[in-house]
Amino acid sequence: MKFRDFLNEELSNDEFRKEYDALAPKYAIIEQIIKERSLQSITQKELAKRTGIRQSNISRLENGNYNPSIEFLQKVAAGLGKKIYIELR
């Protein structure tokens, strides 16, 4: 079974969908950070140097094992030459 098929099947479960949707913003920002770092061809070590954040914390963020503060995300964004925008919908 392919992952996308499995995910679609699981998303039909209301409890699973609720948990999945709750995590979506966290993983969306992680995906954007990894993508931008990749586009700029910089390593986690280089991003750490630019931000003053330990490389291990950047790694934990990218692996989804860190619950960052807005200030942390602002530092990461600045290290990538970007800004954070937050909106309520």
N, C-alpha and C positions, 0 to 999 in steps of 0.2 A: 504494500500500500504506500502510495506517495504521501509525503508530509501534507501537502495542500489538501488532498482528499481526506486524510485523517483529521486535519484541523476543521474543515468544513463539517464533517460528521460531528465532531465534538461541539462545535458552535451551535448546533441544534439543541444542546442541553442548556437550559436557561441559567443554571448555576455556573456552569463553565463559562458561558458568554459574559456573565456579570464580572467574573474575576478577570477574564481576558480583556474586557473593555477597561477595567480599572487600571490595568498595567500599560495600556496603550500609550499614554503620554510619556511615561518614563522611557519606554523602548523607542519611541519616536525621536526623542532628543538624543539618545545614545546613537541611534542610526545616523542622525545628521552629523554628530561629532565625528564618528568613524569615517563617514563619507568625505567630510571636509578635510580631515587629516590625510586621508588617502589622496584626494585631489591635489593637495599641496605637497604630497610626497614627503611628509615628515613623520618621524617615529614618535612613539609615546615619550621617549627620552627627550627628544627635541621639544615637544610640547611642554613637558615638565620644566625644561630650562626656560622656556618663554614665559611660563606662568608662575614659577616659584612653587608649583605643586609637585609633590613627590610622584615619580613615575608609577609607583605601586598604587597610588590613589587613582591615577588616570586609568590604569589597567583595571582596577576594581570597578570603576565607573563603566568602562566599556564592556565589561563582562556582566553588568547588571547586578553586581554585588555591593553596591554603594548607593546610599540614598543622599544625593548631593543637596546642598543648600543652594539658594538662588545666587549667593555670592560666589560659591564654588563654580557654578555654571557660567557666571559672568567672567570669571578669570579664564576659564577654558575658552569661552567665546573670544575674549580679547586676544588670547594667545593664537587664535586662528584668524585674527583680524576681522572678527564678526561681533555682532551684538545680539543679546537675547531679547526677544519680544514675547510677552505673555498676554494672552487674551482669555476672557471668559466667554463661553458660548451658551 
